[in-house]
């Protein structure tokens, strides 16, 4: 996958199939859009392109507004690559970019820069100065490209969105958040030395300094950890301040089940699967040790269930189609997806020749 930060760097000479968004977390809704992009690109024999932004527009437009992103930029790019996108264009969201009118944005990027043959977006898509551009604005340019409106995704009645996932993770409801993501909640970071108490209590822990802004609510979780790119290992993680030892700094400590990992690891990826309990202050280290044994037993039971044939080791993600039918030509739906994106016919031939 090619990553470009300028139109000159992108150097696009042939038409592309385009989507645009923040893609924070790359949840099931985002995945549905990118699947539509890659499917259409294969149909037309063209390259797929995803346009995203750095920093997040909210960071620039409302710097005082609290916003903890689900993914780092590096994680987001990796997820987009795994979705099969050929080109990612990371636009710098600055004062100049923010002042582009919707029409200037379309002319500069979609028509001239990306040579868009198709533009795939959700129905609530906004762009341009003060978000004044909508999918209806795009429809005014149908002589240049087709518009494919991808319906929203619902899981157990909940509309999938990055804001909903952020709230669930902040509340500690990681299992529900995982359903909306379609994968486990994951943070990354470097390993740091701990106080050594876990080793003295025969429960040695790995201590992580997270690079992610969004961390689950203080508490104890069933987790999985990968060290320096190695395989994921079953674990129990405490996110908290260690009140039993009268400390106040937030730490992320992980006890690996059934093995003793190397303490010399540099980087880690940590996945949160299920919340076990709140962090509480125990009367003694011995009482804490007893509780850790109970946490380990519950985590081991969780993993036994997780690897059963009916679960296949992944979070459940039953997706439901949105009731509202978007306008446009109807495409054949996928059976396991929301009823398919609706492609609107071109009013005139798009620029450029499509490969066939």
N, C-alpha and C positions, 0 to 999 in steps of 0.2 A: 504494500500500500504506500502510495506517495503522499507525503504531508507537505503542503504548501502554505506559505504565509503572505504571499503577494501574487497578483495575477501574472506578473512576469515569471515568477518561480513556478507557478502552475503550468504555464506554457501549453494551454489547451488549444489544439488545432482542429479537433473534430467534435461533433455534438456530444453532449453528456446527458445523463439522467440525474436530476438534482433533487436533494432535499436540504432543508435549512432548519436549524434548531440549536438550542443549548445542549440538548442531549445529556443533561446531568443525571448520572446513574444508568443511563441507557436501559430504562425499564421496558416492560412489555409493550407499552404504547409506542415508544421509540423503535423497538425491535420490529413492530408491525410495519412502521413506515419504511424502515431500511430494507425489510424483506420485499416490500412493494418496489422499492428502487432497484434492488438487485434483480428481481424477477423481470421488471420492465427492461432493464439493461440487457439481459440475456435474450429477451424477445427481439430486441432491435439490434443486437450485436454492438452495443455502445458501452462506454465506460460509465461507471456509477460514481457520483460525487456527493459528499456530505459537507455542508458548510456549517461551521460552528464558530464560537466567539471566545476570545480571551482578552480581558477578563470577562466574567459573566456580566451582561448588561446592567443588572441590578447593582453590581459593585461600582459601576461608573455613574449611573444615573441617580442612585439613592445610597451613597456610601454609608449613611447612618443607619440604614435598615439592616437588622440582623439577618444574616443568611449564611448557613453552614452547608456547603456543597457536599453532595453524596460522594462524588468522585474527584480525584485530582485530574489535571489535564492529561497526564501520562496514562492513567487508568482509562479515561474516556477514549483516548486514541486507540488503546489496545482493544477495548470493547468494540469500537467501530470497525477496526480491522478484522476482528473475529466475525463480525456480521457480514463480511465479504465485500466491503466497499473498496473501490479502486483508488479513489483520491479523497483526501480530507483537506478542506481549505479552512485554515484557522484565521479568521479575520480579527484584526486588532480593534477592539471596541473602544474608540477614543472620541474626542470632541468632533473631529471631522466626520467620522463614520456615523456618529449619532445624529448628525444634522442632515444626512441624506434623506431626501424625500422618497416616498415609495417608488415613484417613477424613475428617479435617479438611480435608486438601488437596482431596479429591474434592468434598466438600460446598461448600467456599468457592469453588473455582475452576471445576471442571468442571460442577457442577450449577447453582449460583447465579450465578457470574460469567460463564462462557462459554456457559451453556445448551447444553452439548454434546449433539449428536444422535449423533455418532460420535466415537470416540477411536481414532486410528491410532498404534500403537507397535510397536517391535521386541520380540521374545520375551524379551530380556534387560533390559527396561525396569525400573528401580527408582526409587522416589520416596518422599517422606515421611521422617519422623524416622529417621536412620541407614540410609536406603535400605531400610526394612523393607517398603515396598509393592512389589508385583510385578503382573504382568498378571493373576495369579489374584485379587489384591485388587480389581482393576477389575471382574473378572467377577462379583463379589458385588453390583455396582451395575447389572447389565444391565437392570433395570427402568427405568433412567433414560437409558441410552445403549447403543448397540451398540459392540462392541470389534472392531477389525480388527487382527489380528496380522500384521505384515509380516515375511517371512522374511529372514534375513541374505543379503548378497551376497558372492560369491566371485569373484575375478579370478585366473585361472591357478592355482586351488587355494588362494589366499590369502584369508582372511577379511578383508573390508574393515572397518577401524576407524580412528578418529582416532589411537589410540596406535601402530598399525602404521605409519601415514603419518608420524607424528613421528619414529619410529625410522629410517625410510628416509631422510627428509630430513637428519636428524642424521648419518647415515652417508654422505651424498652421493649416494645412489641415487635421484636425482630422477626418472629415467625410470620406475622402478618405482612411485614415489610418485604420479606423474601418472596411472598406470593406475588406481590405487585412487581417486583424486580424480575422474577423468573429465575433467580439464582440466589445464592447466599449473600447476605450483607458482608462486605469485605473492607478491611482497612489495611494499610501498608505502613511500614516504618522501619526504623533501625533498632537493633537490639542494644540495650543499655544495661549497665551493672545494677543489681539490686542490693538490698541490705543483707542478703544471705540468710534471712530467718527461715525461708522455706526449706532450704537444704538442711538446716539444723532440726527442722520439724519433720524431716523425711518426705517433704513435698516440695522438691526444688521447682522453682518457677522461672520462666523466661519473661523478661521485662522489655516491653516495647515502647518506643517513643513514636506516636502516630504521626504520619504525614497528612492524614485525612482530617478535615475539619469536623466532620460529623462522626461522633462516637456514640454508641448506645448509652442509655441512661445508666447511672451507677447501679451495679448489681452483679450477680453471678450468672454466667451463661455457659451452655454447651457450645463448644467451638471446635474449629480445626485450624491448624497452623502449619505453614510451609516455611522452611528456613533456607535461605539462599537458593531459591528455585527448586528445592527438593519436593518430594511428595508430601501431601497434606497428612497430618497426624491428628488423631482424635484427641480432644483436650477439654479442659474446663478453664474458663477465663474469668478473672475478677476485675471489673472496672470500678475503681473506688479510691478511697483515701486511707484505708487500713485503720479504722477507728479503734480496733483492739489495741493498737500500739500508739494511740494518741497522735496520729499523723494527719496532715491536712492536704498534702500535695496529691493531685490525681495521678493514679498509676494504672497501667494495663498489664496485669500479671497472668501468665498462662501456665497451667500445670498439664503436662503431656501424659496421656494415659498409656500404660503398658510398655513404656520405653523411656530411656533417659537420653534426651537429645544433647547434642554438643552445645556447650555454652559459648563456643567461639563464633557462632553464626553472626553475620553482619546485618542482614536484612531479613524481614519476615513479612508474610502475608497472613492475615488472621481473619477467619470467617466466623460470623455469629449465627448460630442455628436456632437456638431456643433459650429463653430466659428461665433460669431455675428459681431465683429468689432475690430479695433485696440484700444489700450489704448491711450487716448489723454489727454492733459492738459486743464482743463476747467477754465474759468475766475473766477469762484466762486464755493463754495460748493453747492450752490443752483442750479447752472447750472448742476453740476454733478448729483445732486439728480433727476433733470428732465430727464437726460439721462438714469439713472438707471431705472426709471419708464418705459421708452421706451424699454429698454433691457428686462425688466420683461414681458411686453406685447408681445414682439416677442418670448420670450422663452415659454410663455404659449401657443401661437399659435403653436409653434413647437411640444409641447407635445400633443396637441389635435390631430395633424396630426399623431404623432407617435403611438398613441393608436388606430388608425383607423384599421378596420379589415384587410386591405390590407398590413399594415406594421407590425402588431403584436409586436411592441415594440422592434424590433431588427434591427441592421444595415443591409442593403442589401448586399448580398455576392454572386453574380452570378459568378460561376466558369466555366472556359472554359478549355477543354483539350488542352495540348500542341500538336502542329502539328507533332513534331518528335516522331516516335514510337520507344521506347526502344527495344533492342533485348531481346529475351527470349520467353518462353512459354506464350501464351496469356491467361489471366484470364478473367472471366466474368465481364464486367464493371458495376458499379453502375450507375443508371440513372442520379443522381444529382451530380455526381462527375466527375473528369477527367477520361477519359477512362482508365480502371483499371490498376493497377500495373502489370507488366509482371514478372511472376515467371519463373525462369530458372530451368530446371529439374536437379536433382542430377546426378552426374556421377558415384557415388558410394554411398553406404548406409552410412548415417551419424552416428556418434558415439552415443551410448545410445539408449534406446528403447523409441519409441514414444508411449504415452498413447493414447488409442483409446476408 
